[in-house]
C-alpha cells in the first residue's frame, strides 16, 4: 500500500503552511516560438514554482515536516543532506521557527547555494562523497539528536508537495496533462496524488535527465534502486538513490516517465529566457523540454500543465550552460 496523501490531507497541509509559503502563479504560455513548435491547438499553462520562497518548491515539504515535530524534537535541531535546493529550504524552515540547523553538502556544491544556506543561518558541513554525506548526517542524528528533514521521502513531504498540484488544478481547471520533473520523486509523488484525486483522467508525466534516470530504472526493475549513476548538469534532478515510498506512489499515479538530454534542457533554458524572461536552472526547464521532445505527440491539442520547479542558479553558471554573454 502506498503512502499517497489524501486530498483532505493535502488541503489541510495547504492551510497549515500558508503563512510560510507563496501560492505561486499559474500563467498561460503564449510565446510565439512555442506556438510554432507545438501548434496552435496545444495550450500550455506554467506553474511558476521558481517564484516560491528560496527559489524552488522545496519549502512546502520542509515547512510541513518541521510543523509536525514535537517541541522536544525542535529543541534538538534539524539536519539535512543536499546539494542545494533542499538545503536552502531546510535552512529557511529552521529560521522560520527559530531552530538550530546543520546542513551537510557535497564539497562540489555550487558556492551560490552554499552562500544562500549560510545567509539563512545554517551551519554547513562538507563531505567528499555520498558515504561522507550520509555518515555526517548519521553522526549529527546520533550525537546531537537532530531530526533529519528528508529531501524527498515521507508523508509530510508528500503532503507538502501535493499543495503544488492542488493549486495547479484549482488555477487551471481543465488541465488534461501535467508534466513534472523527477529528482528523488518527492515532488511528483505529491503533485500526482492531488491531480489524480481531483481528475483521474488527467495524465501525469514525469521527466528525468538521461544522465540521471534513476526512477526510470527503478520502474523497470520493479523496485526503488539504491544507487543511481548521475552525470547530468541538472544537479537538482540528480538523486543518487530512490526510496520505496515515493517509488510506490509514482508507480500507482504516474502514467509515464520519460527522459531528456542535457542539451534539450539547455535549449529550453534559452527559450524560456527569450519568451518569458525567466532565467531557470536546468531542472526548471526540464518539464518544458519533455513537452517539446518525447511528449509532444501525446500532448498535441491538449491543455498541458508544465511545472517550472526552480531557479537556484548563479549568473556565471547560467551563462556557462546557455553560452550567453
C-alpha positions, 0 to 999 in steps of 0.5 A: 500500500502506498503512502499517497496523501489524501486530498483532505490531507493535502488541503489541510497541509495547504492551510497549515503552511500558508503563512510560510509559503507563496501560492505561486502563479499559474500563467498561460504560455503564449510565446510565439516560438512555442506556438510554432513548435507545438501548434496552435491547438496545444495550450500550455499553462506554467506553474511558476514554482521558481517564484516560491520562497528560496527559489524552488518548491522545496519549502512546502515539504520542509515547512510541513515536516518541521510543523509536525515535530514535537517541541522536544524534537525542535529543541534538538535541531534539524539536519539535512543532506543536499546539494542545494535546493533542499538545503536552502529550504531546510535552512529557511524552515529552521529560521522560520521557527527559530531552530538550530540547523546543520546542513551537510553538502557535497564539497562540489556544491555550487558556492551560490547555494552554499552562500544562500544556506549560510545567509539563512543561518545554517551551519554547513558541513562538507563531505567528499562523497555520498558515504561522507554525506550520509555518515555526517548526517548519521553522526549529527542524528546520533550525537546531537539528536537532530531530526533529519528533514528528508529531501524527498521521502515521507508523508509530510513531504508528500503532503507538502508537495501535493499543495503544488498540484492542488493549486495547479488544478484549482488555477487551471481547471481543465488541465488534461496533462501535467508534466513534472520533473523527477529528482528523488520523486518527492515532488511528483509523488505529491503533485500526482496524488492531488491531480489524480484525486481531483481528475483521474483522467488527467495524465501525469508525466514525469521527466528525468535527465538521461544522465540521471534516470534513476526512477526510470530504472527503478520502474523497470526493475520493479523496485526503488534502486539504491544507487543511481549513476548521475552525470547530468548538469541538472544537479537538482534532478540528480538523486543518487538513490530512490526510496520505496515510498515515493517509488510506490506512489509514482508507480500507482499515479504516474502514467509515464516517465520519460527522459531528456538530454542535457542539451534539450534542457539547455535549449529550453533554458534559452527559450524560456529566457527569450519568451518569458524572461525567466532565467531557470536552472536546468531542472526548471526547464526540464518539464518544458523540454519533455513537452517539446521532445518525447511528449509532444505527440501525446500532448498535441491539442491538449491543455498541458500543465508544465511545472517550472520547479526552480531557479537556484542558479548563479549568473556565471553558471547560467551563462556557462550552460546557455553560452550567453554573454 
